[in-house]
């Protein structure tokens, strides 16, 4: 009996997913939202990579300064 309920739940889930996916894929508003979101994520990723690089350079400088101070 429980197996039958599970099957019905899976069928309903599949049908709901198909309706949602088809609805969103045909929606121009959703497509614009997806494109804008993707661009923003790329921008944030680029900014994060640049900041990571800057911090690595700063850490190198701090290490050099610390080593030169320590050796005095």
PQR file of N, CA, C, O and H, with PARSE charges and radii, in Angstrom:
ATOM      1  N   UNK A   1       0.826  -1.181   0.000 -0.4000 1.5000
ATOM      2  CA  UNK A   1       0.000   0.000   0.000 -0.0000 2.0000
ATOM      3  C   UNK A   1       0.873   1.248   0.000  0.5500 1.7000
ATOM      4  O   UNK A   1       0.577   2.206  -0.714 -0.5500 1.4000
ATOM      5  N   UNK A   2       1.939   1.253   0.786 -0.4000 1.5000
ATOM      6  CA  UNK A   2       2.808   2.430   0.850 -0.0000 2.0000
ATOM      7  C   UNK A   2       3.503   2.667  -0.479  0.5500 1.7000
ATOM      8  O   UNK A   2       3.754   3.813  -0.852 -0.5500 1.4000
ATOM      9  H   UNK A   2       2.180   0.475   1.367  0.4000 1.0000
ATOM     10  N   UNK A   3       3.819   1.583  -1.205 -0.4000 1.5000
ATOM     11  CA  UNK A   3       4.473   1.718  -2.502 -0.0000 2.0000
ATOM     12  C   UNK A   3       3.597   2.445  -3.500  0.5500 1.7000
ATOM     13  O   UNK A   3       4.098   3.226  -4.310 -0.5500 1.4000
ATOM     14  H   UNK A   3       3.615   0.652  -0.902  0.4000 1.0000
ATOM     15  N   UNK A   4       2.291   2.199  -3.456 -0.4000 1.5000
ATOM     16  CA  UNK A   4       1.364   2.873  -4.356 -0.0000 2.0000
ATOM     17  C   UNK A   4       1.305   4.368  -4.083  0.5500 1.7000
ATOM     18  O   UNK A   4       1.235   5.173  -5.012 -0.5500 1.4000
ATOM     19  H   UNK A   4       1.884   1.565  -2.798  0.4000 1.0000
ATOM     20  N   UNK A   5       1.332   4.736  -2.812 -0.4000 1.5000
ATOM     21  CA  UNK A   5       1.326   6.155  -2.438 -0.0000 2.0000
ATOM     22  C   UNK A   5       2.587   6.849  -2.905  0.5500 1.7000
ATOM     23  O   UNK A   5       2.547   7.996  -3.350 -0.5500 1.4000
ATOM     24  H   UNK A   5       1.388   4.082  -2.057  0.4000 1.0000
ATOM     25  N   UNK A   6       3.697   6.158  -2.802 -0.4000 1.5000
ATOM     26  CA  UNK A   6       4.972   6.708  -3.246 -0.0000 2.0000
ATOM     27  C   UNK A   6       4.956   6.940  -4.750  0.5500 1.7000
ATOM     28  O   UNK A   6       5.461   7.950  -5.239 -0.5500 1.4000
ATOM     29  H   UNK A   6       3.729   5.226  -2.440  0.4000 1.0000
ATOM     30  N   UNK A   7       4.367   5.988  -5.480 -0.4000 1.5000
ATOM     31  CA  UNK A   7       4.277   6.112  -6.933 -0.0000 2.0000
ATOM     32  C   UNK A   7       3.430   7.323  -7.321  0.5500 1.7000
ATOM     33  O   UNK A   7       3.797   8.085  -8.215 -0.5500 1.4000
ATOM     34  H   UNK A   7       3.957   5.167  -5.082  0.4000 1.0000
ATOM     35  N   UNK A   8       2.311   7.492  -6.653 -0.4000 1.5000
ATOM     36  CA  UNK A   8       1.427   8.627  -6.944 -0.0000 2.0000
ATOM     37  C   UNK A   8       2.138   9.942  -6.635  0.5500 1.7000
ATOM     38  O   UNK A   8       2.033  10.907  -7.393 -0.5500 1.4000
ATOM     39  H   UNK A   8       2.012   6.874  -5.926  0.4000 1.0000
ATOM     40  N   UNK A   9       2.852   9.971  -5.530 -0.4000 1.5000
ATOM     41  CA  UNK A   9       3.608  11.189  -5.177 -0.0000 2.0000
ATOM     42  C   UNK A   9       4.653  11.505  -6.236  0.5500 1.7000
ATOM     43  O   UNK A   9       4.836  12.667  -6.601 -0.5500 1.4000
ATOM     44  H   UNK A   9       2.937   9.188  -4.915  0.4000 1.0000
ATOM     45  N   UNK A  10       5.337  10.484  -6.731 -0.4000 1.5000
ATOM     46  CA  UNK A  10       6.358  10.712  -7.757 -0.0000 2.0000
ATOM     47  C   UNK A  10       5.744  11.203  -9.054  0.5500 1.7000
ATOM     48  O   UNK A  10       6.301  12.084  -9.710 -0.5500 1.4000
ATOM     49  H   UNK A  10       5.188   9.540  -6.435  0.4000 1.0000
ATOM     50  N   UNK A  11       4.589  10.637  -9.436 -0.4000 1.5000
ATOM     51  CA  UNK A  11       3.906  11.082 -10.657 -0.0000 2.0000
ATOM     52  C   UNK A  11       3.465  12.536 -10.499  0.5500 1.7000
ATOM     53  O   UNK A  11       3.660  13.346 -11.405 -0.5500 1.4000
ATOM     54  H   UNK A  11       4.136   9.922  -8.903  0.4000 1.0000
ATOM     55  N   UNK A  12       2.879  12.865  -9.367 -0.4000 1.5000
ATOM     56  CA  UNK A  12       2.430  14.242  -9.132 -0.0000 2.0000
ATOM     57  C   UNK A  12       3.619  15.200  -9.138  0.5500 1.7000
ATOM     58  O   UNK A  12       3.533  16.296  -9.693 -0.5500 1.4000
ATOM     59  H   UNK A  12       2.720  12.207  -8.631  0.4000 1.0000
ATOM     60  N   UNK A  13       4.716  14.793  -8.527 -0.4000 1.5000
ATOM     61  CA  UNK A  13       5.919  15.618  -8.497 -0.0000 2.0000
ATOM     62  C   UNK A  13       6.451  15.832  -9.917  0.5500 1.7000
ATOM     63  O   UNK A  13       6.850  16.939 -10.277 -0.5500 1.4000
ATOM     64  H   UNK A  13       4.786  13.904  -8.076  0.4000 1.0000
ATOM     65  N   UNK A  14       6.453  14.771 -10.713 -0.4000 1.5000
ATOM     66  CA  UNK A  14       6.924  14.869 -12.095 -0.0000 2.0000
ATOM     67  C   UNK A  14       6.052  15.833 -12.899  0.5500 1.7000
ATOM     68  O   UNK A  14       6.565  16.691 -13.617 -0.5500 1.4000
ATOM     69  H   UNK A  14       6.128  13.871 -10.421  0.4000 1.0000
ATOM     70  N   UNK A  15       4.743  15.689 -12.775 -0.4000 1.5000
ATOM     71  CA  UNK A  15       3.822  16.557 -13.514 -0.0000 2.0000
ATOM     72  C   UNK A  15       3.998  18.008 -13.071  0.5500 1.7000
ATOM     73  O   UNK A  15       4.044  18.907 -13.911 -0.5500 1.4000
ATOM     74  H   UNK A  15       4.326  14.992 -12.191  0.4000 1.0000
ATOM     75  N   UNK A  16       4.097  18.245 -11.769 -0.4000 1.5000
ATOM     76  CA  UNK A  16       4.283  19.609 -11.260 -0.0000 2.0000
ATOM     77  C   UNK A  16       5.594  20.191 -11.776  0.5500 1.7000
ATOM     78  O   UNK A  16       5.635  21.345 -12.204 -0.5500 1.4000
ATOM     79  H   UNK A  16       4.059  17.515 -11.087  0.4000 1.0000
ATOM     80  N   UNK A  17       6.667  19.398 -11.739 -0.4000 1.5000
ATOM     81  CA  UNK A  17       7.956  19.876 -12.229 -0.0000 2.0000
ATOM     82  C   UNK A  17       7.891  20.215 -13.707  0.5500 1.7000
ATOM     83  O   UNK A  17       8.442  21.229 -14.137 -0.5500 1.4000
ATOM     84  H   UNK A  17       6.633  18.461 -11.391  0.4000 1.0000
ATOM     85  N   UNK A  18       7.225  19.378 -14.488 -0.4000 1.5000
ATOM     86  CA  UNK A  18       7.098  19.643 -15.919 -0.0000 2.0000
ATOM     87  C   UNK A  18       6.347  20.940 -16.170  0.5500 1.7000
ATOM     88  O   UNK A  18       6.749  21.743 -17.012 -0.5500 1.4000
ATOM     89  H   UNK A  18       6.777  18.555 -14.139  0.4000 1.0000
ATOM     90  N   UNK A  19       5.261  21.144 -15.444 -0.4000 1.5000
ATOM     91  CA  UNK A  19       4.489  22.373 -15.607 -0.0000 2.0000
ATOM     92  C   UNK A  19       5.304  23.602 -15.213  0.5500 1.7000
ATOM     93  O   UNK A  19       5.279  24.625 -15.897 -0.5500 1.4000
ATOM     94  H   UNK A  19       4.934  20.492 -14.760  0.4000 1.0000
ATOM     95  N   UNK A  20       6.012  23.489 -14.121 -0.4000 1.5000
ATOM     96  CA  UNK A  20       6.819  24.622 -13.651 -0.0000 2.0000
ATOM     97  C   UNK A  20       7.943  24.909 -14.628  0.5500 1.7000
ATOM     98  O   UNK A  20       8.147  26.062 -15.009 -0.5500 1.4000
ATOM     99  H   UNK A  20       6.032  22.659 -13.564  0.4000 1.0000
ATOM    100  N   UNK A  21       8.674  23.889 -15.039 -0.4000 1.5000
ATOM    101  CA  UNK A  21       9.794  24.076 -15.961 -0.0000 2.0000
ATOM    102  C   UNK A  21       9.311  24.664 -17.281  0.5500 1.7000
ATOM    103  O   UNK A  21       9.901  25.615 -17.793 -0.5500 1.4000
ATOM    104  H   UNK A  21       8.509  22.953 -14.730  0.4000 1.0000
ATOM    105  N   UNK A  22       8.250  24.107 -17.827 -0.4000 1.5000
ATOM    106  CA  UNK A  22       7.722  24.633 -19.092 -0.0000 2.0000
ATOM    107  C   UNK A  22       7.215  26.058 -18.922  0.5500 1.7000
ATOM    108  O   UNK A  22       7.420  26.904 -19.792 -0.5500 1.4000
ATOM    109  H   UNK A  22       7.771  23.334 -17.411  0.4000 1.0000
ATOM    110  N   UNK A  23       6.564  26.318 -17.817 -0.4000 1.5000
ATOM    111  CA  UNK A  23       6.055  27.674 -17.566 -0.0000 2.0000
ATOM    112  C   UNK A  23       7.172  28.686 -17.459  0.5500 1.7000
ATOM    113  O   UNK A  23       7.091  29.773 -18.030 -0.5500 1.4000
ATOM    114  H   UNK A  23       6.398  25.631 -17.110  0.4000 1.0000
ATOM    115  N   UNK A  24       8.221  28.330 -16.725 -0.4000 1.5000
ATOM    116  CA  UNK A  24       9.335  29.262 -16.558 -0.0000 2.0000
ATOM    117  C   UNK A  24      10.147  29.414 -17.837  0.5500 1.7000
ATOM    118  O   UNK A  24      10.600  30.510 -18.164 -0.5500 1.4000
ATOM    119  H   UNK A  24       8.286  27.447 -16.262  0.4000 1.0000
ATOM    120  N   UNK A  25      10.330  28.317 -18.554 -0.4000 1.5000
ATOM    121  CA  UNK A  25      11.141  28.399 -19.768 -0.0000 2.0000
ATOM    122  C   UNK A  25      10.460  29.233 -20.845  0.5500 1.7000
ATOM    123  O   UNK A  25      11.140  29.772 -21.719 -0.5500 1.4000
ATOM    124  H   UNK A  25       9.962  27.426 -18.288  0.4000 1.0000
ATOM    125  N   UNK A  26       9.149  29.353 -20.808 -0.4000 1.5000
ATOM    126  CA  UNK A  26       8.425  30.158 -21.788 -0.0000 2.0000
ATOM    127  C   UNK A  26       8.121  31.566 -21.296  0.5500 1.7000
ATOM    128  O   UNK A  26       7.470  32.337 -22.000 -0.5500 1.4000
ATOM    129  H   UNK A  26       8.597  28.915 -20.098  0.4000 1.0000
ATOM    130  N   UNK A  27       8.579  31.908 -20.106 -0.4000 1.5000
ATOM    131  CA  UNK A  27       8.308  33.211 -19.527 -0.0000 2.0000
ATOM    132  C   UNK A  27       9.456  34.179 -19.824  0.5500 1.7000
ATOM    133  O   UNK A  27      10.593  33.957 -19.407 -0.5500 1.4000
ATOM    134  H   UNK A  27       9.108  31.281 -19.534  0.4000 1.0000
ATOM    135  N   UNK A  28       9.141  35.251 -20.547 -0.4000 1.5000
ATOM    136  CA  UNK A  28      10.185  36.240 -20.860 -0.0000 2.0000
ATOM    137  C   UNK A  28      10.673  36.942 -19.596  0.5500 1.7000
ATOM    138  O   UNK A  28      11.858  37.254 -19.479 -0.5500 1.4000
ATOM    139  H   UNK A  28       8.217  35.432 -20.886  0.4000 1.0000
ATOM    140  N   UNK A  29       9.773  37.191 -18.654 -0.4000 1.5000
ATOM    141  CA  UNK A  29      10.176  37.837 -17.397 -0.0000 2.0000
ATOM    142  C   UNK A  29      11.186  36.969 -16.652  0.5500 1.7000
ATOM    143  O   UNK A  29      12.202  37.462 -16.163 -0.5500 1.4000
ATOM    144  H   UNK A  29       8.810  36.937 -18.749  0.4000 1.0000
ATOM    145  N   UNK A  30      10.897  35.681 -16.572 -0.4000 1.5000
ATOM    146  CA  UNK A  30      11.818  34.783 -15.874 -0.0000 2.0000
ATOM    147  C   UNK A  30      13.156  34.708 -16.598  0.5500 1.7000
ATOM    148  O   UNK A  30      14.206  34.681 -15.956 -0.5500 1.4000
ATOM    149  H   UNK A  30      10.072  35.280 -16.969  0.4000 1.0000
ATOM    150  N   UNK A  31      13.128  34.675 -17.920 -0.4000 1.5000
ATOM    151  CA  UNK A  31      14.375  34.622 -18.689 -0.0000 2.0000
ATOM    152  C   UNK A  31      15.208  35.875 -18.456  0.5500 1.7000
ATOM    153  O   UNK A  31      16.426  35.785 -18.300 -0.5500 1.4000
ATOM    154  H   UNK A  31      12.275  34.697 -18.441  0.4000 1.0000
ATOM    155  N   UNK A  32      14.566  37.050 -18.431 -0.4000 1.5000
ATOM    156  CA  UNK A  32      15.303  38.291 -18.138 -0.0000 2.0000
ATOM    157  C   UNK A  32      15.893  38.239 -16.738  0.5500 1.7000
ATOM    158  O   UNK A  32      17.041  38.626 -16.521 -0.5500 1.4000
ATOM    159  H   UNK A  32      13.577  37.124 -18.557  0.4000 1.0000
ATOM    160  N   UNK A  33      15.091  37.756 -15.783 -0.4000 1.5000
ATOM    161  CA  UNK A  33      15.568  37.616 -14.412 -0.0000 2.0000
ATOM    162  C   UNK A  33      16.790  36.694 -14.360  0.5500 1.7000
ATOM    163  O   UNK A  33      17.776  37.003 -13.691 -0.5500 1.4000
ATOM    164  H   UNK A  33      14.158  37.442 -15.959  0.4000 1.0000
ATOM    165  N   UNK A  34      16.723  35.572 -15.062 -0.4000 1.5000
ATOM    166  CA  UNK A  34      17.818  34.600 -15.057 -0.0000 2.0000
ATOM    167  C   UNK A  34      19.080  35.200 -15.673  0.5500 1.7000
ATOM    168  O   UNK A  34      20.179  34.992 -15.159 -0.5500 1.4000
ATOM    169  H   UNK A  34      15.922  35.321 -15.606  0.4000 1.0000
ATOM    170  N   UNK A  35      18.933  35.941 -16.766 -0.4000 1.5000
ATOM    171  CA  UNK A  35      20.098  36.549 -17.420 -0.0000 2.0000
ATOM    172  C   UNK A  35      20.713  37.607 -16.515  0.5500 1.7000
ATOM    173  O   UNK A  35      21.932  37.647 -16.349 -0.5500 1.4000
ATOM    174  H   UNK A  35      18.040  36.111 -17.184  0.4000 1.0000
ATOM    175  N   UNK A  36      19.877  38.468 -15.926 -0.4000 1.5000
ATOM    176  CA  UNK A  36      20.402  39.510 -15.022 -0.0000 2.0000
ATOM    177  C   UNK A  36      21.103  38.887 -13.822  0.5500 1.7000
ATOM    178  O   UNK A  36      22.171  39.342 -13.412 -0.5500 1.4000
ATOM    179  H   UNK A  36      18.887  38.435 -16.061  0.4000 1.0000
ATOM    180  N   UNK A  37      20.501  37.851 -13.266 -0.4000 1.5000
ATOM    181  CA  UNK A  37      21.099  37.179 -12.106 -0.0000 2.0000
ATOM    182  C   UNK A  37      22.431  36.553 -12.478  0.5500 1.7000
ATOM    183  O   UNK A  37      23.395  36.646 -11.719 -0.5500 1.4000
ATOM    184  H   UNK A  37      19.633  37.481 -13.599  0.4000 1.0000
ATOM    185  N   UNK A  38      22.493  35.924 -13.624 -0.4000 1.5000
ATOM    186  CA  UNK A  38      23.732  35.308 -14.080 -0.0000 2.0000
ATOM    187  C   UNK A  38      24.831  36.357 -14.251  0.5500 1.7000
ATOM    188  O   UNK A  38      25.973  36.137 -13.846 -0.5500 1.4000
ATOM    189  H   UNK A  38      21.710  35.848 -14.241  0.4000 1.0000
ATOM    190  N   UNK A  39      24.484  37.489 -14.848 -0.4000 1.5000
ATOM    191  CA  UNK A  39      25.476  38.560 -15.039 -0.0000 2.0000
ATOM    192  C   UNK A  39      25.970  39.097 -13.705  0.5500 1.7000
ATOM    193  O   UNK A  39      27.166  39.337 -13.536 -0.5500 1.4000
ATOM    194  H   UNK A  39      23.557  37.667 -15.177  0.4000 1.0000
ATOM    195  N   UNK A  40      25.061  39.287 -12.762 -0.4000 1.5000
ATOM    196  CA  UNK A  40      25.452  39.789 -11.441 -0.0000 2.0000
ATOM    197  C   UNK A  40      26.382  38.801 -10.744  0.5500 1.7000
ATOM    198  O   UNK A  40      27.365  39.209 -10.125 -0.5500 1.4000
ATOM    199  H   UNK A  40      24.090  39.092 -12.900  0.4000 1.0000
ATOM    200  N   UNK A  41      26.087  37.521 -10.836 -0.4000 1.5000
ATOM    201  CA  UNK A  41      26.936  36.510 -10.207 -0.0000 2.0000
ATOM    202  C   UNK A  41      28.322  36.527 -10.839  0.5500 1.7000
ATOM    203  O   UNK A  41      29.323  36.403 -10.132 -0.5500 1.4000
ATOM    204  H   UNK A  41      25.288  37.189 -11.339  0.4000 1.0000
ATOM    205  N   UNK A  42      28.394  36.678 -12.163 -0.4000 1.5000
ATOM    206  CA  UNK A  42      29.695  36.778 -12.824 -0.0000 2.0000
ATOM    207  C   UNK A  42      30.455  38.005 -12.342  0.5500 1.7000
ATOM    208  O   UNK A  42      31.654  37.931 -12.073 -0.5500 1.4000
ATOM    209  H   UNK A  42      27.581  36.778 -12.736  0.4000 1.0000
ATOM    210  N   UNK A  43      29.760  39.133 -12.231 -0.4000 1.5000
ATOM    211  CA  UNK A  43      30.407  40.358 -11.748 -0.0000 2.0000
ATOM    212  C   UNK A  43      30.947  40.159 -10.339  0.5500 1.7000
ATOM    213  O   UNK A  43      32.087  40.525 -10.053 -0.5500 1.4000
ATOM    214  H   UNK A  43      28.786  39.193 -12.449  0.4000 1.0000
ATOM    215  N   UNK A  44      30.133  39.579  -9.453 -0.4000 1.5000
ATOM    216  CA  UNK A  44      30.576  39.343  -8.081 -0.0000 2.0000
ATOM    217  C   UNK A  44      31.751  38.372  -8.040  0.5500 1.7000
ATOM    218  O   UNK A  44      32.662  38.535  -7.229 -0.5500 1.4000
ATOM    219  H   UNK A  44      29.207  39.281  -9.685  0.4000 1.0000
ATOM    220  N   UNK A  45      31.734  37.378  -8.897 -0.4000 1.5000
ATOM    221  CA  UNK A  45      32.845  36.419  -8.946 -0.0000 2.0000
ATOM    222  C   UNK A  45      34.128  37.107  -9.388  0.5500 1.7000
ATOM    223  O   UNK A  45      35.197  36.851  -8.835 -0.5500 1.4000
ATOM    224  H   UNK A  45      30.994  37.245  -9.555  0.4000 1.0000
ATOM    225  N   UNK A  46      34.023  37.989 -10.394 -0.4000 1.5000
ATOM    226  CA  UNK A  46      35.195  38.730 -10.856 -0.0000 2.0000
ATOM    227  C   UNK A  46      35.729  39.640  -9.765  0.5500 1.7000
ATOM    228  O   UNK A  46      36.939  39.718  -9.548 -0.5500 1.4000
ATOM    229  H   UNK A  46      33.154  38.197 -10.843  0.4000 1.0000
ATOM    230  N   UNK A  47      34.819  40.334  -9.075 -0.4000 1.5000
ATOM    231  CA  UNK A  47      35.234  41.220  -7.982 -0.0000 2.0000
ATOM    232  C   UNK A  47      35.911  40.413  -6.879  0.5500 1.7000
ATOM    233  O   UNK A  47      36.938  40.829  -6.343 -0.5500 1.4000
ATOM    234  H   UNK A  47      33.837  40.271  -9.251  0.4000 1.0000
ATOM    235  N   UNK A  48      35.340  39.263  -6.543 -0.4000 1.5000
ATOM    236  CA  UNK A  48      35.914  38.418  -5.484 -0.0000 2.0000
ATOM    237  C   UNK A  48      37.305  37.929  -5.881  0.5500 1.7000
ATOM    238  O   UNK A  48      38.208  37.896  -5.045 -0.5500 1.4000
ATOM    239  H   UNK A  48      34.506  38.925  -6.978  0.4000 1.0000
ATOM    240  N   UNK A  49      37.485  37.553  -7.135 -0.4000 1.5000
ATOM    241  CA  UNK A  49      38.800  37.093  -7.598 -0.0000 2.0000
ATOM    242  C   UNK A  49      39.818  38.224  -7.524  0.5500 1.7000
ATOM    243  O   UNK A  49      40.964  38.006  -7.132 -0.5500 1.4000
ATOM    244  H   UNK A  49      36.752  37.580  -7.814  0.4000 1.0000
ATOM    245  N   UNK A  50      39.400  39.438  -7.900 -0.4000 1.5000
ATOM    246  CA  UNK A  50      40.297  40.594  -7.840 -0.0000 2.0000
ATOM    247  C   UNK A  50      40.677  40.902  -6.393  0.5500 1.7000
ATOM    248  O   UNK A  50      41.843  41.160  -6.096 -0.5500 1.4000
ATOM    249  H   UNK A  50      38.469  39.615  -8.219  0.4000 1.0000
ATOM    250  N   UNK A  51      39.705  40.875  -5.506 -0.4000 1.5000
ATOM    251  CA  UNK A  51      39.981  41.143  -4.083 -0.0000 2.0000
ATOM    252  C   UNK A  51      40.907  40.080  -3.506  0.5500 1.7000
ATOM    253  O   UNK A  51      41.794  40.388  -2.710 -0.5500 1.4000
ATOM    254  H   UNK A  51      38.757  40.666  -5.747  0.4000 1.0000
ATOM    255  N   UNK A  52      40.700  38.835  -3.906 -0.4000 1.5000
ATOM    256  CA  UNK A  52      41.562  37.752  -3.425 -0.0000 2.0000
ATOM    257  C   UNK A  52      42.998  38.001  -3.848  0.5500 1.7000
ATOM    258  O   UNK A  52      43.933  37.805  -3.073 -0.5500 1.4000
ATOM    259  H   UNK A  52      39.980  38.585  -4.552  0.4000 1.0000
ATOM    260  N   UNK A  53      43.160  38.441  -5.102 -0.4000 1.5000
ATOM    261  CA  UNK A  53      44.492  38.741  -5.616 -0.0000 2.0000
ATOM    262  C   UNK A  53      45.129  39.892  -4.838  0.5500 1.7000
ATOM    263  O   UNK A  53      46.303  39.832  -4.474 -0.5500 1.4000
ATOM    264  H   UNK A  53      42.401  38.601  -5.733  0.4000 1.0000
ATOM    265  N   UNK A  54      44.338  40.944  -4.589 -0.4000 1.5000
ATOM    266  CA  UNK A  54      44.843  42.099  -3.848 -0.0000 2.0000
ATOM    267  C   UNK A  54      45.265  41.711  -2.438  0.5500 1.7000
ATOM    268  O   UNK A  54      46.311  42.143  -1.955 -0.5500 1.4000
ATOM    269  H   UNK A  54      43.384  40.992  -4.885  0.4000 1.0000
ATOM    270  N   UNK A  55      44.452  40.900  -1.784 -0.4000 1.5000
ATOM    271  CA  UNK A  55      44.778  40.477  -0.414 -0.0000 2.0000
ATOM    272  C   UNK A  55      46.037  39.620  -0.408  0.5500 1.7000
ATOM    273  O   UNK A  55      46.863  39.743   0.497 -0.5500 1.4000
ATOM    274  H   UNK A  55      43.602  40.549  -2.177  0.4000 1.0000
ATOM    275  N   UNK A  56      46.194  38.758  -1.402 -0.4000 1.5000
ATOM    276  CA  UNK A  56      47.401  37.924  -1.484 -0.0000 2.0000
ATOM    277  C   UNK A  56      48.632  38.806  -1.641  0.5500 1.7000
ATOM    278  O   UNK A  56      49.661  38.545  -1.018 -0.5500 1.4000
ATOM    279  H   UNK A  56      45.524  38.659  -2.138  0.4000 1.0000
ATOM    280  N   UNK A  57      48.542  39.850  -2.468 -0.4000 1.5000
ATOM    281  CA  UNK A  57      49.665  40.778  -2.642 -0.0000 2.0000
ATOM    282  C   UNK A  57      49.955  41.513  -1.338  0.5500 1.7000
ATOM    283  O   UNK A  57      51.117  41.677  -0.964 -0.5500 1.4000
ATOM    284  H   UNK A  57      47.706  40.062  -2.975  0.4000 1.0000
ATOM    285  N   UNK A  58      48.920  41.952  -0.651 -0.4000 1.5000
ATOM    286  CA  UNK A  58      49.110  42.641   0.625 -0.0000 2.0000
ATOM    287  C   UNK A  58      49.769  41.721   1.645  0.5500 1.7000
ATOM    288  O   UNK A  58      50.633  42.152   2.408 -0.5500 1.4000
ATOM    289  H   UNK A  58      47.976  41.820  -0.955  0.4000 1.0000
ATOM    290  N   UNK A  59      49.361  40.456   1.658 -0.4000 1.5000
ATOM    291  CA  UNK A  59      49.958  39.512   2.603 -0.0000 2.0000
ATOM    292  C   UNK A  59      51.433  39.285   2.283  0.5500 1.7000
ATOM    293  O   UNK A  59      52.254  39.130   3.187 -0.5500 1.4000
ATOM    294  H   UNK A  59      48.658  40.106   1.039  0.4000 1.0000
ATOM    295  N   UNK A  60      51.769  39.267   0.982 -0.4000 1.5000
ATOM    296  CA  UNK A  60      53.178  39.131   0.602 -0.0000 2.0000
ATOM    297  C   UNK A  60      53.976  40.307   1.128  0.5500 1.7000
ATOM    298  O   UNK A  60      55.067  40.140   1.673 -0.5500 1.4000
ATOM    299  H   UNK A  60      51.103  39.393   0.247  0.4000 1.0000
ATOM    300  N   UNK A  61      53.417  41.512   0.957 -0.4000 1.5000
ATOM    301  CA  UNK A  61      54.100  42.716   1.431 -0.0000 2.0000
ATOM    302  C   UNK A  61      54.264  42.697   2.944  0.5500 1.7000
ATOM    303  O   UNK A  61      55.327  43.042   3.462 -0.5500 1.4000
ATOM    304  H   UNK A  61      52.531  41.648   0.513  0.4000 1.0000
ATOM    305  N   UNK A  62      53.225  42.299   3.646 -0.4000 1.5000
ATOM    306  CA  UNK A  62      53.289  42.240   5.111 -0.0000 2.0000
ATOM    307  C   UNK A  62      54.354  41.235   5.534  0.5500 1.7000
ATOM    308  O   UNK A  62      55.131  41.503   6.450 -0.5500 1.4000
ATOM    309  H   UNK A  62      52.362  42.019   3.226  0.4000 1.0000
ATOM    310  N   UNK A  63      54.393  40.095   4.881 -0.4000 1.5000
ATOM    311  CA  UNK A  63      55.385  39.072   5.217 -0.0000 2.0000
ATOM    312  C   UNK A  63      56.794  39.586   4.969  0.5500 1.7000
ATOM    313  O   UNK A  63      57.685  39.374   5.792 -0.5500 1.4000
ATOM    314  H   UNK A  63      53.762  39.877   4.137  0.4000 1.0000
ATOM    315  N   UNK A  64      57.007  40.262   3.837 -0.4000 1.5000
ATOM    316  CA  UNK A  64      58.330  40.827   3.540 -0.0000 2.0000
ATOM    317  C   UNK A  64      58.730  41.843   4.596  0.5500 1.7000
ATOM    318  O   UNK A  64      59.856  41.828   5.093 -0.5500 1.4000
ATOM    319  H   UNK A  64      56.284  40.434   3.168  0.4000 1.0000
ATOM    320  N   UNK A  65      57.790  42.731   4.936 -0.4000 1.5000
ATOM    321  CA  UNK A  65      58.080  43.750   5.946 -0.0000 2.0000
ATOM    322  C   UNK A  65      58.369  43.120   7.298  0.5500 1.7000
ATOM    323  O   UNK A  65      59.267  43.565   8.013 -0.5500 1.4000
ATOM    324  H   UNK A  65      56.875  42.742   4.532  0.4000 1.0000
ATOM    325  N   UNK A  66      57.620  42.095   7.651 -0.4000 1.5000
ATOM    326  CA  UNK A  66      57.816  41.421   8.916 -0.0000 2.0000
ATOM    327  C   UNK A  66      59.187  40.735   8.939  0.5500 1.7000
ATOM    328  O   UNK A  66      59.901  40.810   9.939 -0.5500 1.4000
ATOM    329  H   UNK A  66      56.890  41.734   7.070  0.4000 1.0000
ATOM    330  N   UNK A  67      59.543  40.084   7.867 -0.4000 1.5000
ATOM    331  CA  UNK A  67      60.839  39.385   7.790 -0.0000 2.0000
ATOM    332  C   UNK A  67      62.000  40.389   7.885  0.5500 1.7000
ATOM    333  O   UNK A  67      62.979  40.149   8.591 -0.5500 1.4000
ATOM    334  H   UNK A  67      58.963  40.024   7.055  0.4000 1.0000
ATOM    335  N   UNK A  68      61.877  41.516   7.164 -0.4000 1.5000
ATOM    336  CA  UNK A  68      62.949  42.503   7.215 -0.0000 2.0000
ATOM    337  C   UNK A  68      63.038  43.124   8.615  0.5500 1.7000
ATOM    338  O   UNK A  68      64.141  43.411   9.079 -0.5500 1.4000
ATOM    339  H   UNK A  68      61.081  41.711   6.591  0.4000 1.0000
ATOM    340  N   UNK A  69      61.927  43.334   9.287 -0.4000 1.5000
ATOM    341  CA  UNK A  69      61.928  43.887  10.636 -0.0000 2.0000
ATOM    342  C   UNK A  69      62.528  42.880  11.610  0.5500 1.7000
ATOM    343  O   UNK A  69      63.281  43.248  12.512 -0.5500 1.4000
ATOM    344  H   UNK A  69      61.031  43.100   8.911  0.4000 1.0000
ATOM    345  N   UNK A  70      62.191  41.611  11.421 -0.4000 1.5000
ATOM    346  CA  UNK A  70      62.665  40.549  12.304 -0.0000 2.0000
ATOM    347  C   UNK A  70      64.173  40.369  12.184  0.5500 1.7000
ATOM    348  O   UNK A  70      64.840  40.051  13.169 -0.5500 1.4000
ATOM    349  H   UNK A  70      61.579  41.312  10.688  0.4000 1.0000
ATOM    350  N   UNK A  71      64.716  40.571  10.985 -0.4000 1.5000
ATOM    351  CA  UNK A  71      66.141  40.369  10.759 -0.0000 2.0000
ATOM    352  C   UNK A  71      66.979  41.556  11.209  0.5500 1.7000
ATOM    353  O   UNK A  71      68.207  41.475  11.184 -0.5500 1.4000
ATOM    354  H   UNK A  71      64.175  40.829  10.185  0.4000 1.0000
ATOM    355  N   UNK A  72      66.363  42.642  11.615 -0.4000 1.5000
ATOM    356  CA  UNK A  72      67.138  43.800  12.072 -0.0000 2.0000
ATOM    357  C   UNK A  72      67.603  43.668  13.463  0.5500 1.7000
ATOM    358  O   UNK A  72      68.266  44.566  13.981 -0.5500 1.4000
ATOM    359  H   UNK A  72      65.365  42.707  11.635  0.4000 1.0000
TER
END
